[in-house]
């Protein structure tokens, strides 16, 4: 079933973007300097919950460096109201302000902004702003939030921000009569995206045009344009938003509405000066959206053959003060259905507000959590019934493609993926290795070793949201909780964009005058904008609404256009990250760019070629069907010796300098890759130190456009999960103070911590994307948590039966705590 | 101080960090700031033949020092240094933000140890955080660079 699509253009060695990034010529926002720029600083709350009684700038007003100051009250006077909040999924609206008004609700919340002349004086002056606070009781846990003694928002009746459920069949009944039932409480702590580049923005207000030039670190230029336009009540065309090279995002630079770009716009408008702001790392930890913080009480039931008969779960999420985007835990619910066919399902979600910074998407955005919950439960079940964890999964998966074509979610063969994993990981040898290591641990005397070994596997289902199969659609029948349209449509509707229209400009469109029918309103999560232009020198320019920041789309999108148009790769350049050069776009997040953005590039390229050939046919009389472009030259395939005019001659005859076609391409369904992961690790039972010995991934991301880039995404994705499973935790004290405000306290994996991730491929091209690719950017992270935690718990059970760490990260202290508890339990006989 | 073989002088406030002097005064923006506390290594430069995190050094401490930044790594500005070439050939970078620091640490490592083992490479770049690559291709790139530098062979791994 695996098909390798032939590439007409061979995969390049190295990326287009590499030379500038390797020589220090990359341009990140903080590298930019505008003549006379001033520096913005943010005064942040030291309290997690307090009333603001007064803000006093008198100490800094006399400083020669002081230019201006703003408070929340000033913003209201200027007509700026609350921070935008996506309306999907349904949730209570939270009255959050760019600068706090009356009350602060999390440590680090912006309270005031100041503008100063010199960078060196910025922190001095921020420190001298005096804010009078009256502390209020603080809510830092889901438990306290549930009690509702203290409300995060005065206009809410309780602290529940959103709730939902997914149900079909009768889980309760199936569990009661099942021979094998496991129940576990699993969770992932609050964690950070932590791109190495902190957020930054630079704004120049142009008085004569009453317009703003905005440079910012965002994953969506058009998203920021929309937010600024809406929050400043100014038409979109007044904002020229540009993203430069960007030092990673991982969700934290996604579509959140952060206060700083708006504040920089206001300061620039007020003073006429260009305004620069760059976050310190501590500001990143205090404010840049963190993720996870989800906990799940899960019950899984199997029949005698190891077939899952029911899944029941209560998921709770600590969303902090709630953010711009609050869809992550909803995605967890869908993801935790896994790739399995489960006849009885009862999943409930409750999302609670606390006095912590707003939650937001972090690589995977809810999918790692959902995958972690179900895949931990599967491995716990396998251990309970004495089955190999891969065997239990095999029994619940199928190699058949699902019937029906409503959602091409079954575009992989899970059994084949597992077979590959067994082969490439040399699974039998690993099992023997594990037995050997663990027998040395159990031995006394000189041959004793402190190391125990563990193996863990996990599966990330592919397809659309939740990796559903058509069987599931059938099995859930007329579930009252889900619309019959399926999750993808729900998502789309949730975005508030119901247009099903696929806008294309098929019209002949010379010289970039492409009469686009598209607009931002036609774009949603499942679509992207592209324009492809061919000039008389045979040079191709691709304009994309995607916004790469490490994903290498300058290279892969050039590959796609080169392949479609038959021009050499070095004749293609890619333009992105500029709201004027690229009028519409969605951006780069959610593993969507190769699938949506790449399809739009293919669509525009194909239409461009068709238009060109139609014109050539008119001019030369050659049948359009017989025309092709080879190495940038027009050829007549039925008469290869025939002389055809060059591109320049054709365009000259038509009287245009170039031709260009736009596409707003919308997928009928999202298309995500699937993967099977295996982690082999050792745990030093004395030190609590974990070492990952091997990490193997078998992935089916459909067509692999650029192998190096795809594998790079998987390597980084897996290591992100390794950090999340073993080290990363944003810790707060009981007063809501962030205890992990630097990279010393919040540790992301170093080279010494990271495994040499091995990646193998199966290729089942997607049928919904025009290039056959499926989204892969988050896949490594999604499956990684469960693989590592399953391996760790396997190792722990060899130290003491029953010892488990259920909340990631499994730091040494939680490992010791688990060993101590199980030791205590076994001594008191309660286990 | 000498930076990338050129003499520079300037007056700075005593508390100015070397990284800010390089970026703001000399406009050498290839050296990046990722964490302000010396943990991420994006600001790594070579100072008097040793790597330093330039956010942990005051500009005045670098008085009369010899500094090498990513901009000065390739002697011929039109070509890549073999280490840069190896990173390009082996996809050793994604967003590129940590890359200048990783290149400088790799340069330092390979000067001291021209044939490092995988363990030694990992230790050599342990002070540089990268959130994109998972270090798999960073290690591969440094290994390839070692081969190019010591044997003059092509930098692509089979």
Interface residues (C-beta under 8 A of the other chain):
Chain A: X13 X14 X15 X17 X18 X19 X21 X22 X23 X24 X25 X26 X27 X28 X30 X31 X33 X119 X120 X194 X195 X196 X197 X198 X245 X246 X247 X248 X250 X278 X280 X281 X282 X549 X550 X551 X552 X708 X709 X711 X712 X715 X716 X717 X718 X719 X720 X742 X743 X744 X748 X749 X750 X751 X752 X754 X756 X757 X780
Chain B: X13 X15 X16 X20 X23 X24 X27 X28 X29 X30 X31 X32 X33 X34 X35 X36 X37 X39 X40 X42 X69 X70 X71 X73 X74 X80 X84 X87 X88 X89 X90 X91 X93 X94 X95 X96 X97 X98 X99 X100 X103 X118 X121 X122 X123 X125 X126 X127 X128 X129 X130 X131 X132 X133 X134 X135 X136 X137 X138 X139 X156
